[in-house]
Amino acid sequence: MHFTPDTANQAVPLRPATIDDAEAISALILPLLEKFIAHEFPPQGRRNLILSMQPASIRGFFEAGHRYHVAEAEGHVIGVVGIRDNAHVHHLFVAEPFRRQGLARRLWSVAREECLAAGNPGVFTVFSSRYAVPAYRKLGFVQAGPPETKDDVTAIPMRYESPANR
């Protein structure tokens, strides 16, 4: 994916995603996963993580009730947030040319507001990669426990509480 500098600086639209977006969501996530996250895991962990982000897996998340929002530019998905059980951030990825411009914050805000409207009391969780911990901290998450390993993939449990709940 290549974007012009002008496009990277534009405010990009967000929209609810559908199962038809599974391939585009996977196409966004996989290169980022391989570049920034997967290298820290043993071979089986990398395979497990990569398999969990394939289009069929993303479709399965939709079928299981996960809700997604995407950001698009030049006909490509350039950002995604996925929420499980109205309270757990399952995915939050932004294409490199669009980082540090507030897009992750916008995606998180839209997802959070939708969850609050659907009855979430203001408490959210995420299992963050080591790489993403600083980004989640900027969004208001705090580490909620020691790193956890499942299927040879290690993640840091984090928690967000709305200011009203603190």
N, C-alpha and C positions, 0 to 999 in steps of 0.2 A: 504494500500500500504506500503510495507516495502522495503527499499533499503539498500544495503550494503554501508559502509563508502567509499569503493573504487569507487563505482558507483557515489556517491554523489559528489566526487571530480573531476570526468571526465567532460570535455567539452561535453555537449550534443548537438546533432544536432537539428536544427530548420527547419521547413518546412511549406509551406502553408497548412492550414487545409481545409478539405472538409466537406460537410454536413454529411458524414459518420462518422465524428469524434464527432458529437454532444453528443453522450452518454458518451464518454470518457472525453470530456470537462466538461460536467455536473458533472461527477464523481470526477473530480479534484476540481471543484469550490464548490460544496455543503458542504463538510466537513469543508473547510476553512471558508466559509461563516458562518456556524453554530458556529464554534469555536471562530472566531475573530470579527464578525460583527453583526450578527442577534440579539444577546442578548441585544443590546442597544435599540431595537425597541419594541413598544407594540406588543401584540400577532398578531393583524391584519397586522402590518407592516412586522413582521417576516414571516408570511404566504405569503404575497405578494412578498417579496424578494425571498423566497425559490421557489415559483412557477415560478418566472421569470428566474430561473436557471435550471429548469428541462430540460431533453433532448428535449422535444417537443418545448419548448421556444427557446432553442439554435438553433434547426432546423429552427424555424421561423425567427431568426435573420439572418441566412444564406440566407433564401429565400427572405428576405427584402434587401439583398445586403451587409450585414456586411461582412468584410473580416477578417479572422483569420489566425494566425500562431501559431503553437504548437512546444513545445520542448518534445522530447521523451527519455526515458531511460528504459531499461529492458522491452520494449514492452508497457510501460504506458505513457500517456500524463502527464508530470510533470510541464508544464508551458504553459500558453496561453495568447495571446493578441488578442483582437477583436476591430476592428475599424468600426465606423458607419459614413456614409456620407463623407468619405475620410478626416475626421477632428476631430472626437470625439472618445476618448478611451472609449470603452464600457465595456471591461473586461481586466484585467491584474492580473493574479494569478500565483503563483509559489508554488509548493509543499514544505512543511517545510524542508525536508533534503537538498533542493537545494537553499534555501534563503541565502542571503548575499554572493553570489558567482558571482554576475553579470548577472544572467540569466534574471531577469526582465529588466535590462538595455539592454541586447542583444535583447530580444523580442521587447521592445519599439523601439530600433534603426532600426530593420528590418521593423517594421510597419511604422515608421516615414518616412524612406527612400522610401518605396513603395508609400506612400501618396504623398510625394514631387514629385516623378517621374510621378504620375498621376495628377499633377497640383495643389496640395495644396501649398499655398504661404508660409507656415512655421508657421501657427497658429493652435494650437490644444486645445481642451477642454476635461475635464473629470469631472464627478460628483463623488468625492471621498468619501469613508467611512471615519469616523474620524480616524479609525485604520490605513488607508493607506496614510493619508496626509504626514507623514514624508518620506515615500518611493517616493511619487510623487515629493516632494520638491527636493529630491536627483536627480531626473530625469530632474529637471529644471522647474517644474510647480510652479506657485504661486497662492495663493488664489485669486479668482476673484470676490468674493462677500460673503455675509453672508450665513450661512447654509440654505438650502431649503428643505422643506418637501413636498413630494407627495406620496399619498397612504400609509401614516403612516411610510414612510421611509425617513430619513433625510440624506442629502449628502452635501458636501462642493464643490461648483463650483470652478474649478481650470483652469488655462490657461497656455499654453506653447507657447512661441514665439521663433523661431529660432534666433540665435544671429544676423543674417543679418537684422531681422525685428525690433530689439530693438532700 
